[in-house]
């Protein structure tokens, strides 16, 4: 599962060592990151506050699959 998170400036500074160690996440503008669940769990364990903007599961979608095709 992936989570889109946003940090305040001070919390981002606290989170960076954990993010560098636990996530190959994506960095977006305005202190926003796309992180895996392991990184999110480590941030929570460290008491770092952040806002979860969105969550996405790893479940495959059916986009691009035609009617009657095997998935």
C-alpha positions in Angstrom: 0.0 0.0 0.0 1.2 3.5 -0.8 0.3 6.7 1.1 0.6 10.3 0.0 1.7 12.3 3.0 2.5 15.9 3.7 4.8 17.3 6.5 5.3 20.6 8.2 8.8 22.0 7.8 10.0 20.9 11.2 8.4 17.5 11.0 9.9 17.0 7.5 13.4 17.6 9.0 12.7 15.0 11.7 11.3 12.5 9.1 14.2 12.7 6.5 16.5 10.3 8.3 13.7 7.7 8.5 12.6 8.3 4.9 16.2 7.8 3.6 16.5 4.6 5.5 13.1 3.0 4.9 11.6 4.3 1.7 12.3 4.6 -2.0 9.4 7.0 -2.0 8.6 9.8 -4.3 9.2 13.5 -3.4 6.5 16.0 -4.6 6.3 19.8 -4.1 5.3 21.3 -0.8 6.8 18.7 1.5 4.6 16.0 0.0 5.8 12.4 -0.3 4.5 9.1 -1.7 5.6 6.5 0.8 5.2 2.7 1.4 3.5 1.4 4.5 6.8 0.4 6.1 8.0 4.0 6.1 4.6 5.3 7.4 4.8 2.8 10.2 8.3 3.9 11.1 7.3 7.6 11.1 4.4 6.8 13.4 6.6 4.8 15.7 9.0 7.8 15.9 6.2 10.1 16.8 6.5 12.2 13.7 3.3 14.0 12.7 2.1 14.2 9.1 -1.1 14.5 7.2 -2.2 11.6 5.0 -3.7 13.0 1.8 -4.4 9.7 0.1 -3.9 5.9 0.2 -3.6 3.5 -2.7 -3.4 -0.3 -2.5 -1.2 -2.5 -4.6 -4.2 -4.4 -6.0 -4.1 -4.5 -9.8 -6.8 -2.6 -11.6 -8.7 -3.8 -14.7 -7.8 -0.8 -16.8 -6.8 -1.8 -20.3 -8.3 -5.3 -20.1 -10.7 -6.1 -22.8 -14.0 -7.9 -22.4 -13.4 -11.7 -22.2 -9.6 -11.4 -21.7 -7.9 -13.3 -19.0 -6.5 -11.2 -16.2 
